[in-house]
Amino acid sequence: MTEYTVLIIGDADRWWTSMSPAERKEGYAEYARFNRALATGGHEIVGGGELTSTKEAGSIPAGGGSVTEGPYAETAEQVGGYYQIRTDDLDGLMECCQIIAGTGDGIEVRPNVDPADRPSPDA
């Protein structure tokens, strides 16, 4: 089985923070439906989480250096959460992701690097 990361992309300034309680409830209902569709399709959730606002982020530049407040990238779209999914059916996973794609600005799905494909640190 391959493990994938499903990145949930959204506008950092309007997403959950600007939704009414009713809208937020509807959004979480879509994620519950997504979770059920994953289970029904034989996709295994192995991890994930909802991230706090990018205003709470700390960033370190490439090569190291001072920690700064805020996101690394200065864009409106930021990762708001993620799932780790194990499956043999990428097409089915992508179909399930259609459920939550409408709750934000989009979804990005990437296969994770298989640890067996990494060189040994002793090599």
Jmol script that loads the backbone (N, CA, C; Angstrom):
load data "model"
ATOM      1  N   MET A   1       0.845  -1.195   0.000  1.00  0.00           N
ATOM      2  CA  MET A   1       0.000   0.000   0.000  1.00  0.00           C
ATOM      3  C   MET A   1       0.880   1.244   0.000  1.00  0.00           C
ATOM      4  N   THR A   2       0.408   2.264  -0.648  1.00  0.00           N
ATOM      5  CA  THR A   2       1.118   3.540  -0.694  1.00  0.00           C
ATOM      6  C   THR A   2       0.486   4.479   0.315  1.00  0.00           C
ATOM      7  N   GLU A   3       1.319   5.299   0.932  1.00  0.00           N
ATOM      8  CA  GLU A   3       0.808   6.318   1.845  1.00  0.00           C
ATOM      9  C   GLU A   3       0.839   7.664   1.133  1.00  0.00           C
ATOM     10  N   TYR A   4      -0.262   8.399   1.264  1.00  0.00           N
ATOM     11  CA  TYR A   4      -0.422   9.706   0.635  1.00  0.00           C
ATOM     12  C   TYR A   4      -0.686  10.762   1.696  1.00  0.00           C
ATOM     13  N   THR A   5      -0.246  11.971   1.417  1.00  0.00           N
ATOM     14  CA  THR A   5      -0.619  13.118   2.234  1.00  0.00           C
ATOM     15  C   THR A   5      -1.630  13.936   1.449  1.00  0.00           C
ATOM     16  N   VAL A   6      -2.774  14.179   2.061  1.00  0.00           N
ATOM     17  CA  VAL A   6      -3.826  15.005   1.484  1.00  0.00           C
ATOM     18  C   VAL A   6      -3.720  16.364   2.164  1.00  0.00           C
ATOM     19  N   LEU A   7      -3.307  17.378   1.406  1.00  0.00           N
ATOM     20  CA  LEU A   7      -3.159  18.723   1.941  1.00  0.00           C
ATOM     21  C   LEU A   7      -4.428  19.515   1.663  1.00  0.00           C
ATOM     22  N   ILE A   8      -4.966  20.141   2.685  1.00  0.00           N
ATOM     23  CA  ILE A   8      -6.189  20.927   2.579  1.00  0.00           C
ATOM     24  C   ILE A   8      -5.770  22.389   2.491  1.00  0.00           C
ATOM     25  N   ILE A   9      -6.024  22.990   1.341  1.00  0.00           N
ATOM     26  CA  ILE A   9      -5.566  24.350   1.064  1.00  0.00           C
ATOM     27  C   ILE A   9      -6.729  25.320   1.270  1.00  0.00           C
ATOM     28  N   GLY A  10      -6.438  26.458   1.897  1.00  0.00           N
ATOM     29  CA  GLY A  10      -7.480  27.454   2.115  1.00  0.00           C
ATOM     30  C   GLY A  10      -6.892  28.839   2.271  1.00  0.00           C
ATOM     31  N   ASP A  11      -7.749  29.820   2.182  1.00  0.00           N
ATOM     32  CA  ASP A  11      -7.375  31.214   2.380  1.00  0.00           C
ATOM     33  C   ASP A  11      -7.212  31.443   3.879  1.00  0.00           C
ATOM     34  N   ALA A  12      -6.028  31.786   4.279  1.00  0.00           N
ATOM     35  CA  ALA A  12      -5.703  31.907   5.700  1.00  0.00           C
ATOM     36  C   ALA A  12      -6.547  32.945   6.435  1.00  0.00           C
ATOM     37  N   ASP A  13      -7.026  33.968   5.734  1.00  0.00           N
ATOM     38  CA  ASP A  13      -7.754  35.048   6.402  1.00  0.00           C
ATOM     39  C   ASP A  13      -9.276  34.880   6.393  1.00  0.00           C
ATOM     40  N   ARG A  14      -9.816  33.907   5.659  1.00  0.00           N
ATOM     41  CA  ARG A  14     -11.268  33.823   5.603  1.00  0.00           C
ATOM     42  C   ARG A  14     -11.812  32.474   6.019  1.00  0.00           C
ATOM     43  N   TRP A  15     -11.011  31.501   6.099  1.00  0.00           N
ATOM     44  CA  TRP A  15     -11.466  30.130   6.262  1.00  0.00           C
ATOM     45  C   TRP A  15     -12.348  29.965   7.490  1.00  0.00           C
ATOM     46  N   TRP A  16     -12.029  29.131   8.428  1.00  0.00           N
ATOM     47  CA  TRP A  16     -12.891  28.835   9.573  1.00  0.00           C
ATOM     48  C   TRP A  16     -13.126  30.055  10.457  1.00  0.00           C
ATOM     49  N   THR A  17     -12.159  30.942  10.530  1.00  0.00           N
ATOM     50  CA  THR A  17     -12.275  32.072  11.445  1.00  0.00           C
ATOM     51  C   THR A  17     -13.397  33.028  11.083  1.00  0.00           C
ATOM     52  N   SER A  18     -13.763  33.098   9.801  1.00  0.00           N
ATOM     53  CA  SER A  18     -14.809  34.036   9.395  1.00  0.00           C
ATOM     54  C   SER A  18     -16.163  33.354   9.193  1.00  0.00           C
ATOM     55  N   MET A  19     -16.231  32.050   9.405  1.00  0.00           N
ATOM     56  CA  MET A  19     -17.491  31.330   9.212  1.00  0.00           C
ATOM     57  C   MET A  19     -18.393  31.470  10.431  1.00  0.00           C
ATOM     58  N   SER A  20     -19.685  31.480  10.170  1.00  0.00           N
ATOM     59  CA  SER A  20     -20.646  31.455  11.267  1.00  0.00           C
ATOM     60  C   SER A  20     -20.634  30.057  11.891  1.00  0.00           C
ATOM     61  N   PRO A  21     -21.157  29.904  13.107  1.00  0.00           N
ATOM     62  CA  PRO A  21     -21.217  28.562  13.701  1.00  0.00           C
ATOM     63  C   PRO A  21     -21.966  27.560  12.815  1.00  0.00           C
ATOM     64  N   ALA A  22     -23.022  27.995  12.136  1.00  0.00           N
ATOM     65  CA  ALA A  22     -23.784  27.095  11.255  1.00  0.00           C
ATOM     66  C   ALA A  22     -22.934  26.666  10.058  1.00  0.00           C
ATOM     67  N   GLU A  23     -22.203  27.618   9.465  1.00  0.00           N
ATOM     68  CA  GLU A  23     -21.324  27.286   8.335  1.00  0.00           C
ATOM     69  C   GLU A  23     -20.208  26.339   8.772  1.00  0.00           C
ATOM     70  N   ARG A  24     -19.663  26.587   9.935  1.00  0.00           N
ATOM     71  CA  ARG A  24     -18.596  25.731  10.458  1.00  0.00           C
ATOM     72  C   ARG A  24     -19.123  24.314  10.688  1.00  0.00           C
ATOM     73  N   LYS A  25     -20.336  24.217  11.229  1.00  0.00           N
ATOM     74  CA  LYS A  25     -20.955  22.912  11.462  1.00  0.00           C
ATOM     75  C   LYS A  25     -21.127  22.165  10.140  1.00  0.00           C
ATOM     76  N   GLU A  26     -21.585  22.874   9.110  1.00  0.00           N
ATOM     77  CA  GLU A  26     -21.729  22.263   7.785  1.00  0.00           C
ATOM     78  C   GLU A  26     -20.382  21.794   7.245  1.00  0.00           C
ATOM     79  N   GLY A  27     -19.339  22.597   7.443  1.00  0.00           N
ATOM     80  CA  GLY A  27     -18.001  22.224   6.985  1.00  0.00           C
ATOM     81  C   GLY A  27     -17.507  20.958   7.664  1.00  0.00           C
ATOM     82  N   TYR A  28     -17.678  20.894   8.983  1.00  0.00           N
ATOM     83  CA  TYR A  28     -17.247  19.689   9.705  1.00  0.00           C
ATOM     84  C   TYR A  28     -18.070  18.476   9.297  1.00  0.00           C
ATOM     85  N   ALA A  29     -19.330  18.682   8.925  1.00  0.00           N
ATOM     86  CA  ALA A  29     -20.163  17.572   8.447  1.00  0.00           C
ATOM     87  C   ALA A  29     -19.598  17.004   7.141  1.00  0.00           C
ATOM     88  N   GLU A  30     -19.050  17.878   6.293  1.00  0.00           N
ATOM     89  CA  GLU A  30     -18.432  17.408   5.044  1.00  0.00           C
ATOM     90  C   GLU A  30     -17.182  16.566   5.347  1.00  0.00           C
ATOM     91  N   TYR A  31     -16.433  16.967   6.360  1.00  0.00           N
ATOM     92  CA  TYR A  31     -15.253  16.175   6.734  1.00  0.00           C
ATOM     93  C   TYR A  31     -15.668  14.829   7.322  1.00  0.00           C
ATOM     94  N   ALA A  32     -16.759  14.784   8.055  1.00  0.00           N
ATOM     95  CA  ALA A  32     -17.263  13.512   8.573  1.00  0.00           C
ATOM     96  C   ALA A  32     -17.688  12.619   7.407  1.00  0.00           C
ATOM     97  N   ARG A  33     -18.341  13.211   6.404  1.00  0.00           N
ATOM     98  CA  ARG A  33     -18.739  12.455   5.213  1.00  0.00           C
ATOM     99  C   ARG A  33     -17.502  11.943   4.470  1.00  0.00           C
ATOM    100  N   PHE A  34     -16.469  12.769   4.385  1.00  0.00           N
ATOM    101  CA  PHE A  34     -15.192  12.379   3.774  1.00  0.00           C
ATOM    102  C   PHE A  34     -14.596  11.176   4.514  1.00  0.00           C
ATOM    103  N   ASN A  35     -14.572  11.252   5.839  1.00  0.00           N
ATOM    104  CA  ASN A  35     -14.028  10.147   6.639  1.00  0.00           C
ATOM    105  C   ASN A  35     -14.800   8.845   6.395  1.00  0.00           C
ATOM    106  N   ARG A  36     -16.125   8.943   6.320  1.00  0.00           N
ATOM    107  CA  ARG A  36     -16.944   7.752   6.044  1.00  0.00           C
ATOM    108  C   ARG A  36     -16.662   7.199   4.649  1.00  0.00           C
ATOM    109  N   ALA A  37     -16.519   8.085   3.661  1.00  0.00           N
ATOM    110  CA  ALA A  37     -16.234   7.648   2.289  1.00  0.00           C
ATOM    111  C   ALA A  37     -14.867   6.957   2.213  1.00  0.00           C
ATOM    112  N   LEU A  38     -13.903   7.477   2.946  1.00  0.00           N
ATOM    113  CA  LEU A  38     -12.583   6.837   2.977  1.00  0.00           C
ATOM    114  C   LEU A  38     -12.700   5.419   3.526  1.00  0.00           C
ATOM    115  N   ALA A  39     -13.383   5.271   4.643  1.00  0.00           N
ATOM    116  CA  ALA A  39     -13.541   3.950   5.266  1.00  0.00           C
ATOM    117  C   ALA A  39     -14.282   2.992   4.341  1.00  0.00           C
ATOM    118  N   THR A  40     -15.353   3.471   3.727  1.00  0.00           N
ATOM    119  CA  THR A  40     -16.141   2.641   2.814  1.00  0.00           C
ATOM    120  C   THR A  40     -15.297   2.195   1.624  1.00  0.00           C
ATOM    121  N   GLY A  41     -14.414   3.068   1.147  1.00  0.00           N
ATOM    122  CA  GLY A  41     -13.565   2.768  -0.001  1.00  0.00           C
ATOM    123  C   GLY A  41     -12.330   1.956   0.331  1.00  0.00           C
ATOM    124  N   GLY A  42     -12.148   1.605   1.602  1.00  0.00           N
ATOM    125  CA  GLY A  42     -10.991   0.805   1.993  1.00  0.00           C
ATOM    126  C   GLY A  42      -9.710   1.594   2.165  1.00  0.00           C
ATOM    127  N   HIS A  43      -9.829   2.915   2.270  1.00  0.00           N
ATOM    128  CA  HIS A  43      -8.661   3.783   2.489  1.00  0.00           C
ATOM    129  C   HIS A  43      -8.455   3.924   3.995  1.00  0.00           C
ATOM    130  N   GLU A  44      -7.234   3.792   4.433  1.00  0.00           N
ATOM    131  CA  GLU A  44      -6.938   3.837   5.873  1.00  0.00           C
ATOM    132  C   GLU A  44      -6.357   5.193   6.265  1.00  0.00           C
ATOM    133  N   ILE A  45      -7.015   5.879   7.198  1.00  0.00           N
ATOM    134  CA  ILE A  45      -6.467   7.123   7.748  1.00  0.00           C
ATOM    135  C   ILE A  45      -5.429   6.726   8.788  1.00  0.00           C
ATOM    136  N   VAL A  46      -4.182   7.143   8.571  1.00  0.00           N
ATOM    137  CA  VAL A  46      -3.116   6.796   9.512  1.00  0.00           C
ATOM    138  C   VAL A  46      -2.611   8.006  10.293  1.00  0.00           C
ATOM    139  N   GLY A  47      -3.143   9.187   9.979  1.00  0.00           N
ATOM    140  CA  GLY A  47      -2.754  10.378  10.723  1.00  0.00           C
ATOM    141  C   GLY A  47      -3.354  11.613  10.093  1.00  0.00           C
ATOM    142  N   GLY A  48      -3.090  12.744  10.698  1.00  0.00           N
ATOM    143  CA  GLY A  48      -3.559  14.008  10.158  1.00  0.00           C
ATOM    144  C   GLY A  48      -3.903  14.972  11.255  1.00  0.00           C
ATOM    145  N   GLY A  49      -4.316  16.162  10.860  1.00  0.00           N
ATOM    146  CA  GLY A  49      -4.713  17.155  11.839  1.00  0.00           C
ATOM    147  C   GLY A  49      -5.133  18.447  11.188  1.00  0.00           C
ATOM    148  N   GLU A  50      -5.871  19.230  11.949  1.00  0.00           N
ATOM    149  CA  GLU A  50      -6.270  20.576  11.541  1.00  0.00           C
ATOM    150  C   GLU A  50      -5.224  21.532  12.106  1.00  0.00           C
ATOM    151  N   LEU A  51      -4.715  22.413  11.282  1.00  0.00           N
ATOM    152  CA  LEU A  51      -3.674  23.340  11.707  1.00  0.00           C
ATOM    153  C   LEU A  51      -4.275  24.656  12.182  1.00  0.00           C
ATOM    154  N   THR A  52      -3.592  25.310  13.098  1.00  0.00           N
ATOM    155  CA  THR A  52      -4.022  26.625  13.562  1.00  0.00           C
ATOM    156  C   THR A  52      -3.726  27.665  12.493  1.00  0.00           C
ATOM    157  N   SER A  53      -4.128  28.875  12.733  1.00  0.00           N
ATOM    158  CA  SER A  53      -3.914  29.980  11.799  1.00  0.00           C
ATOM    159  C   SER A  53      -2.434  30.167  11.482  1.00  0.00           C
ATOM    160  N   THR A  54      -2.155  30.640  10.268  1.00  0.00           N
ATOM    161  CA  THR A  54      -0.763  30.925   9.896  1.00  0.00           C
ATOM    162  C   THR A  54      -0.182  32.045  10.756  1.00  0.00           C
ATOM    163  N   LYS A  55      -1.050  32.824  11.400  1.00  0.00           N
ATOM    164  CA  LYS A  55      -0.571  33.883  12.295  1.00  0.00           C
ATOM    165  C   LYS A  55       0.169  33.302  13.498  1.00  0.00           C
ATOM    166  N   GLU A  56      -0.062  32.024  13.773  1.00  0.00           N
ATOM    167  CA  GLU A  56       0.595  31.356  14.890  1.00  0.00           C
ATOM    168  C   GLU A  56       1.838  30.589  14.460  1.00  0.00           C
ATOM    169  N   ALA A  57       2.194  30.676  13.177  1.00  0.00           N
ATOM    170  CA  ALA A  57       3.339  29.935  12.649  1.00  0.00           C
ATOM    171  C   ALA A  57       4.650  30.612  13.011  1.00  0.00           C
ATOM    172  N   GLY A  58       5.689  29.831  13.048  1.00  0.00           N
ATOM    173  CA  GLY A  58       7.056  30.314  13.145  1.00  0.00           C
ATOM    174  C   GLY A  58       7.813  29.749  11.961  1.00  0.00           C
ATOM    175  N   SER A  59       8.692  30.530  11.365  1.00  0.00           N
ATOM    176  CA  SER A  59       9.415  30.106  10.169  1.00  0.00           C
ATOM    177  C   SER A  59      10.910  30.282  10.356  1.00  0.00           C
ATOM    178  N   ILE A  60      11.655  29.384   9.748  1.00  0.00           N
ATOM    179  CA  ILE A  60      13.123  29.448   9.743  1.00  0.00           C
ATOM    180  C   ILE A  60      13.547  29.430   8.279  1.00  0.00           C
ATOM    181  N   PRO A  61      14.375  30.372   7.841  1.00  0.00           N
ATOM    182  CA  PRO A  61      14.759  30.421   6.431  1.00  0.00           C
ATOM    183  C   PRO A  61      15.656  29.238   6.053  1.00  0.00           C
ATOM    184  N   ALA A  62      15.726  28.975   4.745  1.00  0.00           N
ATOM    185  CA  ALA A  62      16.607  27.919   4.239  1.00  0.00           C
ATOM    186  C   ALA A  62      18.034  28.178   4.707  1.00  0.00           C
ATOM    187  N   GLY A  63      18.691  27.157   5.162  1.00  0.00           N
ATOM    188  CA  GLY A  63      20.053  27.294   5.649  1.00  0.00           C
ATOM    189  C   GLY A  63      20.136  27.665   7.117  1.00  0.00           C
ATOM    190  N   GLY A  64      18.973  27.869   7.753  1.00  0.00           N
ATOM    191  CA  GLY A  64      18.948  28.221   9.170  1.00  0.00           C
ATOM    192  C   GLY A  64      18.919  29.725   9.350  1.00  0.00           C
ATOM    193  N   GLY A  65      18.911  30.128  10.582  1.00  0.00           N
ATOM    194  CA  GLY A  65      18.865  31.551  10.868  1.00  0.00           C
ATOM    195  C   GLY A  65      17.808  31.869  11.901  1.00  0.00           C
ATOM    196  N   SER A  66      17.436  33.121  11.945  1.00  0.00           N
ATOM    197  CA  SER A  66      16.486  33.589  12.944  1.00  0.00           C
ATOM    198  C   SER A  66      15.084  33.067  12.671  1.00  0.00           C
ATOM    199  N   VAL A  67      14.396  32.734  13.743  1.00  0.00           N
ATOM    200  CA  VAL A  67      12.997  32.331  13.646  1.00  0.00           C
ATOM    201  C   VAL A  67      12.161  33.590  13.514  1.00  0.00           C
ATOM    202  N   THR A  68      11.264  33.601  12.530  1.00  0.00           N
ATOM    203  CA  THR A  68      10.374  34.742  12.356  1.00  0.00           C
ATOM    204  C   THR A  68       8.942  34.294  12.585  1.00  0.00           C
ATOM    205  N   GLU A  69       8.084  35.241  12.891  1.00  0.00           N
ATOM    206  CA  GLU A  69       6.670  34.948  13.083  1.00  0.00           C
ATOM    207  C   GLU A  69       5.969  34.911  11.739  1.00  0.00           C
ATOM    208  N   GLY A  70       4.972  34.053  11.629  1.00  0.00           N
ATOM    209  CA  GLY A  70       4.169  33.968  10.422  1.00  0.00           C
ATOM    210  C   GLY A  70       4.608  32.843   9.511  1.00  0.00           C
ATOM    211  N   PRO A  71       3.853  32.652   8.433  1.00  0.00           N
ATOM    212  CA  PRO A  71       4.138  31.548   7.517  1.00  0.00           C
ATOM    213  C   PRO A  71       5.403  31.799   6.711  1.00  0.00           C
ATOM    214  N   TYR A  72       5.991  30.734   6.205  1.00  0.00           N
ATOM    215  CA  TYR A  72       7.182  30.857   5.365  1.00  0.00           C
ATOM    216  C   TYR A  72       6.833  31.550   4.054  1.00  0.00           C
ATOM    217  N   ALA A  73       5.741  31.118   3.429  1.00  0.00           N
ATOM    218  CA  ALA A  73       5.330  31.698   2.150  1.00  0.00           C
ATOM    219  C   ALA A  73       4.299  32.794   2.383  1.00  0.00           C
ATOM    220  N   GLU A  74       4.464  33.905   1.712  1.00  0.00           N
ATOM    221  CA  GLU A  74       3.524  35.025   1.816  1.00  0.00           C
ATOM    222  C   GLU A  74       2.474  34.898   0.713  1.00  0.00           C
ATOM    223  N   THR A  75       1.559  33.955   0.875  1.00  0.00           N
ATOM    224  CA  THR A  75       0.483  33.770  -0.096  1.00  0.00           C
ATOM    225  C   THR A  75      -0.833  33.709   0.647  1.00  0.00           C
ATOM    226  N   ALA A  76      -1.923  33.967  -0.057  1.00  0.00           N
ATOM    227  CA  ALA A  76      -3.244  33.896   0.565  1.00  0.00           C
ATOM    228  C   ALA A  76      -3.615  32.448   0.871  1.00  0.00           C
ATOM    229  N   GLU A  77      -3.217  31.518  -0.005  1.00  0.00           N
ATOM    230  CA  GLU A  77      -3.551  30.115   0.196  1.00  0.00           C
ATOM    231  C   GLU A  77      -2.481  29.444   1.062  1.00  0.00           C
ATOM    232  N   GLN A  78      -2.927  28.807   2.109  1.00  0.00           N
ATOM    233  CA  GLN A  78      -2.033  28.115   3.027  1.00  0.00           C
ATOM    234  C   GLN A  78      -2.617  26.738   3.343  1.00  0.00           C
ATOM    235  N   VAL A  79      -1.774  25.855   3.832  1.00  0.00           N
ATOM    236  CA  VAL A  79      -2.246  24.543   4.266  1.00  0.00           C
ATOM    237  C   VAL A  79      -2.979  24.723   5.593  1.00  0.00           C
ATOM    238  N   GLY A  80      -4.237  24.287   5.626  1.00  0.00           N
ATOM    239  CA  GLY A  80      -5.048  24.413   6.832  1.00  0.00           C
ATOM    240  C   GLY A  80      -5.183  23.113   7.600  1.00  0.00           C
ATOM    241  N   GLY A  81      -4.791  22.021   6.961  1.00  0.00           N
ATOM    242  CA  GLY A  81      -4.861  20.722   7.604  1.00  0.00           C
ATOM    243  C   GLY A  81      -4.371  19.653   6.649  1.00  0.00           C
ATOM    244  N   TYR A  82      -4.297  18.438   7.143  1.00  0.00           N
ATOM    245  CA  TYR A  82      -3.802  17.350   6.312  1.00  0.00           C
ATOM    246  C   TYR A  82      -4.304  16.013   6.840  1.00  0.00           C
ATOM    247  N   TYR A  83      -4.317  15.050   5.961  1.00  0.00           N
ATOM    248  CA  TYR A  83      -4.591  13.651   6.292  1.00  0.00           C
ATOM    249  C   TYR A  83      -3.428  12.822   5.778  1.00  0.00           C
ATOM    250  N   GLN A  84      -3.094  11.777   6.486  1.00  0.00           N
ATOM    251  CA  GLN A  84      -2.182  10.736   6.001  1.00  0.00           C
ATOM    252  C   GLN A  84      -3.074   9.543   5.696  1.00  0.00           C
ATOM    253  N   ILE A  85      -3.078   9.110   4.444  1.00  0.00           N
ATOM    254  CA  ILE A  85      -3.963   8.036   3.993  1.00  0.00           C
ATOM    255  C   ILE A  85      -3.127   6.911   3.388  1.00  0.00           C
ATOM    256  N   ARG A  86      -3.423   5.690   3.770  1.00  0.00           N
ATOM    257  CA  ARG A  86      -2.784   4.509   3.172  1.00  0.00           C
ATOM    258  C   ARG A  86      -3.819   3.809   2.298  1.00  0.00           C
ATOM    259  N   THR A  87      -3.465   3.614   1.011  1.00  0.00           N
ATOM    260  CA  THR A  87      -4.408   3.008   0.074  1.00  0.00           C
ATOM    261  C   THR A  87      -3.675   2.446  -1.135  1.00  0.00           C
ATOM    262  N   ASP A  88      -4.329   1.523  -1.808  1.00  0.00           N
ATOM    263  CA  ASP A  88      -3.863   1.017  -3.102  1.00  0.00           C
ATOM    264  C   ASP A  88      -4.682   1.608  -4.240  1.00  0.00           C
ATOM    265  N   ASP A  89      -5.628   2.483  -3.926  1.00  0.00           N
ATOM    266  CA  ASP A  89      -6.576   2.998  -4.912  1.00  0.00           C
ATOM    267  C   ASP A  89      -6.509   4.524  -4.964  1.00  0.00           C
ATOM    268  N   LEU A  90      -5.537   5.054  -5.704  1.00  0.00           N
ATOM    269  CA  LEU A  90      -5.384   6.508  -5.798  1.00  0.00           C
ATOM    270  C   LEU A  90      -6.610   7.149  -6.440  1.00  0.00           C
ATOM    271  N   ASP A  91      -7.164   6.523  -7.475  1.00  0.00           N
ATOM    272  CA  ASP A  91      -8.356   7.098  -8.116  1.00  0.00           C
ATOM    273  C   ASP A  91      -9.515   7.195  -7.127  1.00  0.00           C
ATOM    274  N   GLY A  92      -9.705   6.168  -6.322  1.00  0.00           N
ATOM    275  CA  GLY A  92     -10.757   6.194  -5.315  1.00  0.00           C
ATOM    276  C   GLY A  92     -10.505   7.258  -4.259  1.00  0.00           C
ATOM    277  N   LEU A  93      -9.238   7.429  -3.867  1.00  0.00           N
ATOM    278  CA  LEU A  93      -8.883   8.468  -2.902  1.00  0.00           C
ATOM    279  C   LEU A  93      -9.200   9.846  -3.477  1.00  0.00           C
ATOM    280  N   MET A  94      -8.841  10.056  -4.742  1.00  0.00           N
ATOM    281  CA  MET A  94      -9.111  11.350  -5.371  1.00  0.00           C
ATOM    282  C   MET A  94     -10.615  11.611  -5.452  1.00  0.00           C
ATOM    283  N   GLU A  95     -11.378  10.580  -5.708  1.00  0.00           N
ATOM    284  CA  GLU A  95     -12.836  10.728  -5.735  1.00  0.00           C
ATOM    285  C   GLU A  95     -13.362  11.141  -4.359  1.00  0.00           C
ATOM    286  N   CYS A  96     -12.856  10.519  -3.304  1.00  0.00           N
ATOM    287  CA  CYS A  96     -13.256  10.900  -1.940  1.00  0.00           C
ATOM    288  C   CYS A  96     -12.889  12.349  -1.652  1.00  0.00           C
ATOM    289  N   CYS A  97     -11.734  12.800  -2.135  1.00  0.00           N
ATOM    290  CA  CYS A  97     -11.270  14.166  -1.876  1.00  0.00           C
ATOM    291  C   CYS A  97     -12.183  15.207  -2.509  1.00  0.00           C
ATOM    292  N   GLN A  98     -12.965  14.811  -3.516  1.00  0.00           N
ATOM    293  CA  GLN A  98     -13.932  15.738  -4.111  1.00  0.00           C
ATOM    294  C   GLN A  98     -14.922  16.243  -3.057  1.00  0.00           C
ATOM    295  N   ILE A  99     -15.192  15.430  -2.050  1.00  0.00           N
ATOM    296  CA  ILE A  99     -16.154  15.793  -1.002  1.00  0.00           C
ATOM    297  C   ILE A  99     -15.724  17.046  -0.263  1.00  0.00           C
ATOM    298  N   ILE A 100     -14.439  17.137   0.075  1.00  0.00           N
ATOM    299  CA  ILE A 100     -13.968  18.275   0.865  1.00  0.00           C
ATOM    300  C   ILE A 100     -13.328  19.373   0.023  1.00  0.00           C
ATOM    301  N   ALA A 101     -13.161  19.137  -1.275  1.00  0.00           N
ATOM    302  CA  ALA A 101     -12.528  20.150  -2.130  1.00  0.00           C
ATOM    303  C   ALA A 101     -13.321  21.452  -2.138  1.00  0.00           C
ATOM    304  N   GLY A 102     -14.624  21.369  -1.992  1.00  0.00           N
ATOM    305  CA  GLY A 102     -15.453  22.563  -2.015  1.00  0.00           C
ATOM    306  C   GLY A 102     -15.464  23.351  -0.720  1.00  0.00           C
ATOM    307  N   THR A 103     -14.865  22.815   0.335  1.00  0.00           N
ATOM    308  CA  THR A 103     -14.884  23.518   1.615  1.00  0.00           C
ATOM    309  C   THR A 103     -13.778  24.561   1.726  1.00  0.00           C
ATOM    310  N   GLY A 104     -12.850  24.585   0.802  1.00  0.00           N
ATOM    311  CA  GLY A 104     -11.746  25.540   0.841  1.00  0.00           C
ATOM    312  C   GLY A 104     -11.354  25.927  -0.563  1.00  0.00           C
ATOM    313  N   ASP A 105     -10.065  26.117  -0.760  1.00  0.00           N
ATOM    314  CA  ASP A 105      -9.559  26.512  -2.065  1.00  0.00           C
ATOM    315  C   ASP A 105      -9.010  25.340  -2.853  1.00  0.00           C
ATOM    316  N   GLY A 106      -9.031  24.164  -2.283  1.00  0.00           N
ATOM    317  CA  GLY A 106      -8.574  23.002  -3.031  1.00  0.00           C
ATOM    318  C   GLY A 106      -7.882  21.983  -2.167  1.00  0.00           C
ATOM    319  N   ILE A 107      -7.519  20.910  -2.823  1.00  0.00           N
ATOM    320  CA  ILE A 107      -6.863  19.779  -2.180  1.00  0.00           C
ATOM    321  C   ILE A 107      -5.640  19.419  -3.012  1.00  0.00           C
ATOM    322  N   GLU A 108      -4.564  19.080  -2.353  1.00  0.00           N
ATOM    323  CA  GLU A 108      -3.375  18.565  -3.029  1.00  0.00           C
ATOM    324  C   GLU A 108      -3.086  17.195  -2.440  1.00  0.00           C
ATOM    325  N   VAL A 109      -2.882  16.203  -3.290  1.00  0.00           N
ATOM    326  CA  VAL A 109      -2.600  14.835  -2.849  1.00  0.00           C
ATOM    327  C   VAL A 109      -1.224  14.454  -3.369  1.00  0.00           C
ATOM    328  N   ARG A 110      -0.348  14.033  -2.455  1.00  0.00           N
ATOM    329  CA  ARG A 110       1.000  13.622  -2.855  1.00  0.00           C
ATOM    330  C   ARG A 110       1.349  12.279  -2.238  1.00  0.00           C
ATOM    331  N   PRO A 111       1.996  11.419  -3.017  1.00  0.00           N
ATOM    332  CA  PRO A 111       2.493  10.182  -2.414  1.00  0.00           C
ATOM    333  C   PRO A 111       3.671  10.506  -1.496  1.00  0.00           C
ATOM    334  N   ASN A 112       3.731   9.802  -0.376  1.00  0.00           N
ATOM    335  CA  ASN A 112       4.860   9.973   0.531  1.00  0.00           C
ATOM    336  C   ASN A 112       6.036   9.143   0.026  1.00  0.00           C
ATOM    337  N   VAL A 113       7.242   9.568   0.346  1.00  0.00           N
ATOM    338  CA  VAL A 113       8.431   8.788   0.016  1.00  0.00           C
ATOM    339  C   VAL A 113       8.430   7.544   0.903  1.00  0.00           C
ATOM    340  N   ASP A 114       8.605   6.410   0.284  1.00  0.00           N
ATOM    341  CA  ASP A 114       8.674   5.143   1.022  1.00  0.00           C
ATOM    342  C   ASP A 114      10.010   5.112   1.774  1.00  0.00           C
ATOM    343  N   PRO A 115       9.988   4.917   3.101  1.00  0.00           N
ATOM    344  CA  PRO A 115      11.245   4.875   3.854  1.00  0.00           C
ATOM    345  C   PRO A 115      12.239   3.849   3.307  1.00  0.00           C
ATOM    346  N   ALA A 116      11.744   2.777   2.686  1.00  0.00           N
ATOM    347  CA  ALA A 116      12.635   1.762   2.125  1.00  0.00           C
ATOM    348  C   ALA A 116      13.433   2.310   0.940  1.00  0.00           C
ATOM    349  N   ASP A 117      12.965   3.405   0.331  1.00  0.00           N
ATOM    350  CA  ASP A 117      13.654   3.998  -0.813  1.00  0.00           C
ATOM    351  C   ASP A 117      14.744   4.987  -0.413  1.00  0.00           C
ATOM    352  N   ARG A 118      14.848   5.280   0.876  1.00  0.00           N
ATOM    353  CA  ARG A 118      15.869   6.224   1.343  1.00  0.00           C
ATOM    354  C   ARG A 118      17.186   5.478   1.582  1.00  0.00           C
ATOM    355  N   PRO A 119      18.306   6.135   1.269  1.00  0.00           N
ATOM    356  CA  PRO A 119      19.574   5.488   1.584  1.00  0.00           C
ATOM    357  C   PRO A 119      19.809   5.425   3.079  1.00  0.00           C
ATOM    358  N   SER A 120      20.530   4.443   3.494  1.00  0.00           N
ATOM    359  CA  SER A 120      20.865   4.306   4.906  1.00  0.00           C
ATOM    360  C   SER A 120      21.753   5.461   5.328  1.00  0.00           C
ATOM    361  N   PRO A 121      21.557   6.004   6.545  1.00  0.00           N
ATOM    362  CA  PRO A 121      22.421   7.103   6.999  1.00  0.00           C
ATOM    363  C   PRO A 121      23.871   6.646   7.156  1.00  0.00           C
ATOM    364  N   ASP A 122      24.086   5.348   7.245  1.00  0.00           N
ATOM    365  CA  ASP A 122      25.450   4.818   7.405  1.00  0.00           C
ATOM    366  C   ASP A 122      26.155   4.613   6.066  1.00  0.00           C
ATOM    367  N   ALA A 123      25.405   4.778   4.958  1.00  0.00           N
ATOM    368  CA  ALA A 123      25.981   4.513   3.634  1.00  0.00           C
ATOM    369  C   ALA A 123      26.849   5.651   3.164  1.00  0.00           C
TER     370      ALA A 123
END
end "model"
wireframe off; spacefill off
backbone 0.3
color backbone group
